[in-house]
Amino acid sequence: MNLSGVKRLSEPLLLKNILMEESGDTCELTIVIMTVHAVMLESGFVLFDPDSSMRFSFSKKTFVSLNYTLPSVKGIVGLNFEKEAML
């Protein structure tokens, strides 16, 4: 198959488009959170929410806090994301 002259999307742009379609959220913060979340999971961390029986809850608020732990460790690593106000 000859692809000369066909414009290809860059892989990061393609991934971003897929994530935005699947999540239904076009906010850039969502992409950042989902990307960092994927890296944390690939690194062996698991989500941990001590205040809930749910392992993952995503809010559309301007502040998102996710807690991670390693399966063999009792401690928690917390990541906080906050959307900057556009003036």
C-alpha positions as CSV (number, residue, x, y, z in Angstrom):
1,M,0.0,0.0,0.0
2,N,1.4,3.3,-1.1
3,L,0.9,6.0,1.6
4,S,2.9,8.8,-0.1
5,G,1.0,12.0,-0.1
6,V,-1.3,10.8,2.7
7,K,-1.2,13.0,5.8
8,R,-0.7,10.9,9.0
9,L,-1.7,12.0,12.4
10,S,1.1,12.0,14.9
11,E,0.8,9.2,17.5
12,P,0.3,11.6,20.4
13,L,-2.4,13.5,18.5
14,L,-4.1,10.3,17.5
15,L,-4.0,9.1,21.1
16,K,-5.4,12.4,22.3
17,N,-8.3,12.2,19.8
18,I,-9.2,8.7,20.8
19,L,-9.1,9.6,24.5
20,M,-11.3,12.6,24.0
21,E,-13.8,10.6,21.9
22,E,-14.0,7.8,24.5
23,S,-14.2,10.1,27.6
24,G,-16.6,12.5,26.0
25,D,-14.7,15.3,27.7
26,T,-12.7,17.8,25.6
27,C,-10.9,19.4,28.5
28,E,-7.1,19.4,28.3
29,L,-7.0,18.6,32.0
30,T,-8.7,15.3,31.3
31,I,-6.0,14.3,28.8
32,V,-3.2,15.2,31.4
33,I,-4.9,13.2,34.1
34,M,-5.6,10.2,31.9
35,T,-2.0,10.2,30.7
36,V,-0.4,10.5,34.2
37,H,-2.9,7.9,35.4
38,A,-1.8,5.5,32.6
39,V,1.9,6.0,33.5
40,M,1.2,5.4,37.2
41,L,-0.6,2.1,36.4
42,E,2.1,1.0,34.0
43,S,4.7,1.7,36.8
44,G,2.9,-0.8,39.1
45,F,0.9,1.6,41.2
46,V,-2.8,1.0,41.9
47,L,-5.5,3.5,42.7
48,F,-6.4,3.8,46.4
49,D,-9.3,5.8,47.8
50,P,-9.5,5.4,51.6
51,D,-12.8,7.2,51.8
52,S,-14.6,5.1,49.3
53,S,-15.2,1.5,48.4
54,M,-14.8,2.5,44.7
55,R,-11.3,2.2,43.3
56,F,-11.8,5.1,40.8
57,S,-14.1,8.1,40.7
58,F,-13.5,11.0,38.3
59,S,-15.1,14.3,39.0
60,K,-15.8,17.1,36.5
61,K,-14.7,19.7,39.1
62,T,-11.8,21.9,38.7
63,F,-9.8,20.0,41.3
64,V,-9.0,16.3,41.0
65,S,-7.1,14.3,43.5
66,L,-6.0,10.7,42.9
67,N,-4.3,8.5,45.4
68,Y,-2.0,5.6,44.5
69,T,-0.2,2.9,46.4
70,L,1.9,-0.1,45.5
71,P,0.3,-3.5,46.2
72,S,3.1,-4.4,48.6
73,V,3.2,-1.1,50.4
74,K,0.8,0.4,52.9
75,G,1.7,4.0,52.1
76,I,-0.1,6.3,49.6
77,V,1.3,8.6,46.9
78,G,-1.2,11.4,46.2
79,L,-1.4,13.5,43.0
80,N,-3.4,16.7,42.8
81,F,-4.5,18.4,39.6
82,E,-6.1,21.8,39.4
83,K,-7.4,23.5,36.4
84,E,-6.1,27.1,36.0
85,A,-8.7,29.8,35.7
86,M,-8.8,31.5,32.4
87,L,-9.1,35.2,32.7
